[in-house]
Amino acid sequence: MGLNLFENHSTPQRPPTLRFWEIDPFFKCPAVGICLTFSEQKQVLKKAGISSKRKSSFEIHEILVGSSETENRVSRQVDRLLNRKFNGETASLKDMNEKVFMGHWASCFYAGNFAGAFWAAAIRSDLSGKSRGEIFGAVHMSMHGNVEESARFKQQLMFHREEATKMAVKSRDASRARKTLQKENVKLQKSIDVLRTRLAGSEKETARLARALSELKSVRATLDLEGENECLTADLEHLSEKMEQRDTLLADLEAQNRRLSGALAEQREAGASLQGEAERLIKEAFRINRCDETCPSYDLCQRRVLMVGGLTKMKSLYRQVIEGSNGIFEYHDGYMQKGAKDFESRLKRADMVLCPVTCNSHAACALVKSLGKKHKKPVRLLASSSLSAIAQAVSGKGGVYVSDN
């Protein structure tokens, strides 16, 4: 057969790249939090015509993530900024074989520089569900570990800052004392100069009187001059004693000044050491932990988890914790003024009930325990409504378990 000149020899077509509003829902929150700095998030709002004044970092984060459901001004700005920021890195990753890509992702993740690789994974439409789950699980659980590490290092940092503040106060006190001593030293030096001037004048006067005395030896007034000379000599001795006392006091003050200067230098060295230790603690706060399918909270197997109370603003984050572990999330704000029937029907559908005691009334907690026993539902009472407390409760490691017997 002859060669078909019209045969198609083109390379396989590249899989389509996803836009920000088209990526998997569980990638949207990490994409904003990991791939965009806080200043870049504010820049997105500004270009979209939304003011970021009086908005906390969490509120800005919520706006960006909330805009990811559809194509709009904010989501287009996020998509444009992320593609421009990571274009050089993602260009070679879009066509990479999945196995090779996952190896590249793992090396970036353990090195702690994985923002570009994460964005490349989010916009690739050809990655398998297993690879997407592995990437999301690693990032998601590292965020939980960072919260605990950050709290511990913040406590240590606060302690060192307090110590540094105390040292700074001591340093200021020593500086004030040194300045006071310097002023006293200047005053004493002036007094010494005055005494030396007076002493020089007294010596001249003594010489003059000595000459007058030699001239008047033959005169009867010589006795009076000798008496006056004795008085002047006594005055001279007294002035000499005072001068010696001033010299001794000056020497003591100079020695004390040297001691204070040495103490000030030691305090400055201690302050620099504390500053270095604080910087080391801040760097260690960004270590990243890894979680995989061996973690007991990795998969809830579609169990329905009812969250009662907690912080309403963190509802979307609670949902991510539960649904990120393959659970079904349901929420009730803990207020029972509208009646307990609706709450009881929700509890009956649930496979697990989480109830933070810090964000619910005693009556609400009692009702949760009572209905849990009535319908034989496992109830966990949590001492905190934080994300780490929720994650530990889901894995069976946190909260007080209320038996269904």
C-alpha positions as CSV (number, residue, x, y, z in Angstrom):
1,M,0.0,0.0,0.0
2,G,1.1,3.5,-0.7
3,L,1.7,6.2,1.9
4,N,-1.5,8.1,2.7
5,L,-0.4,11.7,2.6
6,F,-3.5,12.8,4.4
7,E,-3.1,10.5,7.4
8,N,-3.2,12.3,10.8
9,H,0.2,12.1,12.5
10,S,-0.4,14.8,15.2
11,T,0.6,14.3,18.8
12,P,-2.1,13.4,21.4
13,Q,-4.2,16.4,22.4
14,R,-3.4,17.9,25.8
15,P,-6.1,17.3,28.4
16,P,-8.1,20.6,29.1
17,T,-6.8,22.8,32.0
18,L,-9.4,23.6,34.7
19,R,-10.2,27.1,35.7
20,F,-10.3,28.1,39.4
21,W,-14.1,27.8,39.6
22,E,-13.9,24.3,37.9
23,I,-11.4,22.6,40.2
24,D,-12.5,20.1,42.8
25,P,-14.3,21.7,45.8
26,F,-11.8,20.3,48.3
27,F,-8.9,21.9,46.4
28,K,-10.4,25.5,46.5
29,C,-9.8,26.4,50.1
30,P,-6.1,25.1,50.1
31,A,-5.5,26.8,46.8
32,V,-6.4,30.2,48.3
33,G,-4.7,29.6,51.6
34,I,-1.5,28.0,50.3
35,C,-1.0,29.5,46.9
36,L,-1.9,33.1,47.7
37,T,-0.2,35.4,50.3
38,F,-2.4,37.6,52.4
39,S,-1.3,40.7,50.4
40,E,-2.1,38.9,47.1
41,Q,-5.6,38.0,48.5
42,K,-6.2,41.7,49.2
43,Q,-4.9,42.6,45.8
44,V,-7.5,40.2,44.2
45,L,-10.4,42.0,46.1
46,K,-9.1,45.4,45.1
47,K,-9.0,44.5,41.4
48,A,-12.5,42.9,41.7
49,G,-13.8,46.2,43.1
50,I,-14.3,44.9,46.7
51,S,-12.8,46.9,49.7
52,S,-10.7,44.9,52.1
53,K,-10.8,47.5,54.9
54,R,-11.9,46.4,58.3
55,K,-11.9,42.7,57.1
56,S,-10.0,40.1,58.9
57,S,-7.7,37.6,57.1
58,F,-10.4,34.9,57.7
59,E,-13.2,37.1,56.2
60,I,-11.1,37.8,53.1
61,H,-10.3,34.1,52.8
62,E,-14.0,33.3,53.0
63,I,-14.9,35.7,50.3
64,L,-12.3,34.3,47.9
65,V,-13.3,30.6,48.6
66,G,-17.0,31.5,48.5
67,S,-16.6,33.0,45.0
68,S,-15.1,29.8,43.6
69,E,-18.5,28.2,43.0
70,T,-19.1,30.1,39.7
71,E,-17.3,32.3,37.3
72,N,-17.4,35.9,38.5
73,R,-15.2,39.0,39.0
74,V,-13.5,37.5,42.0
75,S,-13.0,34.0,40.7
76,R,-11.6,35.3,37.4
77,Q,-9.1,37.5,39.3
78,V,-8.0,34.5,41.4
79,D,-7.6,32.3,38.4
80,R,-5.6,35.0,36.5
81,L,-3.3,35.7,39.4
82,L,-2.6,32.0,40.1
83,N,-1.9,31.2,36.5
84,R,0.4,34.2,36.1
85,K,2.2,33.4,39.4
86,F,2.9,29.7,38.7
87,N,3.0,29.7,34.9
88,G,6.7,29.0,34.7
89,E,6.5,26.0,37.1
90,T,3.2,24.5,35.9
91,A,4.0,24.7,32.2
92,S,6.2,21.5,32.4
93,L,3.9,19.8,34.9
94,K,0.7,19.8,32.9
95,D,1.8,17.1,30.4
96,M,3.8,15.1,32.9
97,N,3.0,11.4,33.3
98,E,0.8,10.9,36.5
99,K,3.3,8.6,38.2
100,V,6.2,11.0,37.5
101,F,4.1,14.0,38.5
102,M,3.2,12.3,41.9
103,G,6.9,11.7,42.5
104,H,7.6,15.4,41.8
105,W,4.7,16.4,44.1
106,A,6.1,14.2,47.0
107,S,9.6,15.8,46.7
108,C,8.2,19.3,46.7
109,F,5.9,18.5,49.6
110,Y,8.7,17.2,51.8
111,A,10.9,20.1,50.9
112,G,8.1,22.5,52.1
113,N,7.9,24.3,48.7
114,F,4.9,22.8,47.1
115,A,2.5,25.7,46.2
116,G,3.2,25.5,42.5
117,A,2.9,21.7,42.3
118,F,-0.3,21.9,44.3
119,W,-1.8,24.4,41.8
120,A,-0.7,22.2,38.9
121,A,-2.5,19.2,40.5
122,A,-5.6,21.3,41.0
123,I,-6.0,22.4,37.4
124,R,-5.1,19.1,35.8
125,S,-8.3,17.3,34.7
126,D,-6.6,14.0,34.0
127,L,-5.3,13.1,37.5
128,S,-7.0,10.0,39.0
129,G,-9.2,10.3,42.1
130,K,-6.6,8.4,44.1
131,S,-3.8,10.9,43.3
132,R,-6.1,13.8,44.1
133,G,-7.1,12.3,47.4
134,E,-3.4,11.6,48.3
135,I,-2.5,15.2,47.6
136,F,-5.4,16.7,49.5
137,G,-4.9,14.4,52.4
138,A,-1.3,15.3,52.8
139,V,-2.0,19.1,52.6
140,H,-5.1,18.8,54.8
141,M,-3.5,16.9,57.7
142,S,-0.4,19.0,57.6
143,M,-2.6,22.0,58.3
144,H,-3.9,20.3,61.5
145,G,-0.3,19.5,62.6
146,N,0.8,23.1,62.0
147,V,-2.0,24.5,64.2
148,E,-0.8,22.5,67.2
149,E,2.9,23.3,66.5
150,S,2.1,27.0,66.0
151,A,0.3,27.1,69.3
152,R,3.2,25.5,71.2
153,F,5.8,27.7,69.5
154,K,3.7,30.8,70.1
155,Q,3.7,30.0,73.9
156,Q,7.4,29.7,73.8
157,L,7.8,32.8,71.8
158,M,5.6,34.7,74.2
159,F,7.8,33.6,77.1
160,H,11.0,34.7,75.4
161,R,9.4,38.0,74.4
162,E,8.5,38.6,78.1
163,E,12.1,37.8,79.1
164,A,13.4,40.1,76.4
165,T,11.0,42.9,77.7
166,K,12.4,42.4,81.2
167,M,16.0,42.6,80.0
168,A,15.1,45.7,78.0
169,V,13.7,47.3,81.2
170,K,16.8,46.4,83.1
171,S,18.9,47.8,80.2
172,R,17.0,51.1,80.3
173,D,17.4,51.3,84.1
174,A,21.1,50.7,83.8
175,S,21.4,53.3,81.0
176,R,19.6,55.9,83.2
177,A,21.9,55.0,86.1
178,R,24.9,55.4,83.8
179,K,23.7,58.8,82.6
180,T,23.1,59.9,86.2
181,L,26.7,58.8,87.1
182,Q,28.1,60.6,84.1
183,K,26.3,63.8,85.2
184,E,27.6,63.4,88.8
185,N,31.1,62.8,87.4
186,V,30.9,66.0,85.4
187,K,29.8,67.9,88.5
188,L,32.6,66.4,90.6
189,Q,35.1,67.2,87.9
190,K,33.9,70.8,88.0
191,S,34.2,70.9,91.8
192,I,37.7,69.4,91.5
193,D,38.7,72.1,89.0
194,V,37.3,74.8,91.4
195,L,39.3,73.3,94.3
196,R,42.4,73.1,92.2
197,T,42.0,76.8,91.2
198,R,41.5,77.7,94.9
199,L,44.5,75.6,95.9
200,A,46.7,77.4,93.3
201,G,45.5,80.7,94.6
202,S,46.2,79.6,98.2
203,E,49.7,78.5,97.2
204,K,50.3,81.9,95.6
205,E,49.0,83.6,98.7
206,T,51.2,81.5,100.9
207,A,54.2,82.4,98.8
208,R,53.3,86.1,99.1
209,L,52.9,85.8,102.8
210,A,56.1,84.0,103.1
211,R,57.9,86.8,101.4
212,A,56.1,89.4,103.6
213,L,57.0,87.3,106.7
214,S,60.7,87.3,105.8
215,E,60.6,91.1,105.3
216,L,58.8,91.7,108.6
217,K,60.8,89.3,110.9
218,S,62.3,92.2,112.6
219,V,59.0,93.8,113.1
220,R,56.8,93.1,116.1
221,A,53.9,92.2,113.7
222,T,55.8,89.1,112.7
223,L,54.0,87.1,115.4
224,D,50.7,88.1,114.0
225,L,51.8,87.1,110.5
226,E,53.1,83.7,111.7
227,G,49.7,83.1,113.4
228,E,47.9,84.0,110.1
229,N,50.4,81.7,108.2
230,E,49.4,78.9,110.6
231,C,45.7,79.5,109.9
232,L,46.4,79.5,106.1
233,T,48.4,76.3,106.5
234,A,45.5,74.7,108.3
235,D,43.2,75.9,105.6
236,L,45.5,74.5,103.0
237,E,45.7,71.1,104.8
238,H,41.9,71.1,105.0
239,L,41.6,71.9,101.3
240,S,44.1,69.1,100.5
241,E,42.1,66.6,102.5
242,K,38.9,67.6,100.7
243,M,40.7,67.3,97.4
244,E,41.9,63.8,98.3
245,Q,38.4,62.9,99.3
246,R,37.1,64.2,96.0
247,D,39.7,62.2,94.1
248,T,38.8,59.0,96.0
249,L,35.1,59.6,95.3
250,L,35.9,60.2,91.6
251,A,37.9,56.9,91.4
252,D,35.0,55.0,93.1
253,L,32.5,56.5,90.6
254,E,34.7,55.7,87.6
255,A,35.0,52.0,88.9
256,Q,31.2,51.8,89.3
257,N,30.8,53.3,85.8
258,R,33.0,50.6,84.4
259,R,31.0,47.9,86.2
260,L,27.7,49.2,84.9
261,S,29.1,49.4,81.4
262,G,30.1,45.8,81.6
263,A,26.7,44.8,82.9
264,L,25.0,46.7,80.1
265,A,27.2,44.9,77.5
266,E,26.2,41.5,79.0
267,Q,22.5,42.5,78.9
268,R,22.8,43.4,75.2
269,E,24.4,40.1,74.5
270,A,21.6,38.3,76.4
271,G,19.0,40.3,74.4
272,A,20.6,39.3,71.1
273,S,20.6,35.7,72.2
274,L,16.9,35.8,73.1
275,Q,16.2,37.4,69.7
276,G,18.0,34.6,67.9
277,E,16.2,32.0,69.8
278,A,12.8,33.6,69.0
279,E,13.7,33.6,65.3
280,R,14.6,29.9,65.5
281,L,11.3,29.1,67.1
282,I,9.4,31.0,64.4
283,K,11.2,29.0,61.7
284,E,10.5,25.7,63.4
285,A,6.8,26.6,63.6
286,F,6.5,25.9,59.8
287,R,7.6,22.3,59.8
288,I,5.1,20.1,57.9
289,N,3.7,16.8,59.0
290,R,2.4,14.0,56.7
291,C,-0.7,12.0,56.9
292,D,-1.8,9.1,54.6
293,E,-4.4,6.3,54.4
294,T,-3.0,4.7,57.6
295,C,-4.4,7.6,59.7
296,P,-7.6,6.5,61.6
297,S,-9.4,9.7,60.7
298,Y,-8.6,9.4,57.0
299,D,-12.0,8.0,55.9
300,L,-15.4,8.1,57.7
301,C,-16.9,5.8,55.1
302,Q,-19.9,8.1,54.4
303,R,-21.0,8.3,58.1
304,R,-23.3,11.2,58.9
305,V,-21.8,13.5,61.5
306,L,-24.1,16.0,63.3
307,M,-22.2,19.0,64.6
308,V,-24.1,20.9,67.4
309,G,-23.1,24.4,68.2
310,G,-19.5,25.6,67.7
311,L,-18.5,28.9,66.0
312,T,-20.9,29.6,63.2
313,K,-18.3,31.4,61.1
314,M,-16.2,28.2,61.1
315,K,-19.1,26.1,59.8
316,S,-17.5,25.8,56.3
317,L,-14.2,24.7,57.9
318,Y,-16.0,22.1,60.1
319,R,-17.6,20.8,56.9
320,Q,-14.2,20.5,55.2
321,V,-12.8,18.5,58.1
322,I,-15.8,16.0,58.0
323,E,-16.2,15.8,54.2
324,G,-12.4,15.7,53.7
325,S,-12.5,12.4,55.7
326,N,-15.3,11.1,53.4
327,G,-18.1,11.8,56.0
328,I,-21.5,13.5,55.5
329,F,-21.7,16.8,57.4
330,E,-24.8,18.2,59.1
331,Y,-24.9,21.2,61.3
332,H,-27.3,22.6,64.1
333,D,-26.5,25.9,65.8
334,G,-27.5,24.5,69.3
335,Y,-30.4,27.0,69.8
336,M,-33.6,25.1,70.8
337,Q,-36.0,28.0,70.9
338,K,-37.7,26.7,67.7
339,G,-38.4,23.4,69.4
340,A,-36.5,20.1,69.8
341,K,-38.4,18.1,67.1
342,D,-36.3,19.3,64.2
343,F,-33.1,18.7,66.2
344,E,-34.3,15.2,67.3
345,S,-35.1,14.2,63.7
346,R,-31.6,15.3,62.6
347,L,-30.0,13.4,65.5
348,K,-31.9,10.2,64.5
349,R,-30.4,10.4,61.0
350,A,-26.9,10.9,62.3
351,D,-24.2,8.2,62.9
352,M,-22.2,10.4,65.3
353,V,-23.0,13.6,67.3
354,L,-20.3,16.2,68.2
355,C,-21.2,18.7,70.9
356,P,-18.6,21.4,72.1
357,V,-19.6,22.2,75.7
358,T,-17.9,25.6,75.5
359,C,-20.3,26.8,72.8
360,N,-23.6,25.3,74.0
361,S,-25.8,25.9,77.1
362,H,-26.1,23.3,79.8
363,A,-29.7,22.7,78.7
364,A,-28.6,22.1,75.1
365,C,-25.8,19.7,76.2
366,A,-28.2,17.8,78.5
367,L,-30.7,17.5,75.6
368,V,-28.0,16.1,73.3
369,K,-27.0,13.5,75.9
370,S,-30.6,12.6,76.6
371,L,-31.6,12.2,72.9
372,G,-28.3,10.3,72.2
373,K,-29.1,7.7,74.8
374,K,-32.7,7.6,73.7
375,H,-31.9,6.8,70.1
376,K,-28.6,4.9,70.9
377,K,-26.4,7.4,69.0
378,P,-22.8,7.9,70.0
379,V,-22.3,11.4,71.4
380,R,-18.9,13.1,72.0
381,L,-18.7,16.1,74.3
382,L,-15.8,18.3,73.3
383,A,-13.9,20.7,75.5
384,S,-13.1,23.0,72.5
385,S,-14.7,23.9,69.2
386,S,-11.4,24.1,67.3
387,L,-10.7,22.2,64.1
388,S,-8.1,20.0,65.8
389,A,-10.6,19.1,68.5
390,I,-13.2,18.1,65.8
391,A,-10.6,16.1,63.9
392,Q,-9.5,14.2,67.1
393,A,-13.1,13.5,68.0
394,V,-13.8,12.1,64.5
395,S,-10.8,9.8,64.8
396,G,-12.0,8.7,68.3
397,K,-9.1,10.3,70.1
398,G,-10.8,13.4,71.5
399,G,-13.9,14.4,73.5
400,V,-15.8,12.7,76.3
401,Y,-17.7,9.8,74.9
402,V,-21.3,9.4,76.1
403,S,-22.4,5.7,76.1
404,D,-25.6,4.8,74.4
405,N,-26.6,2.4,77.1
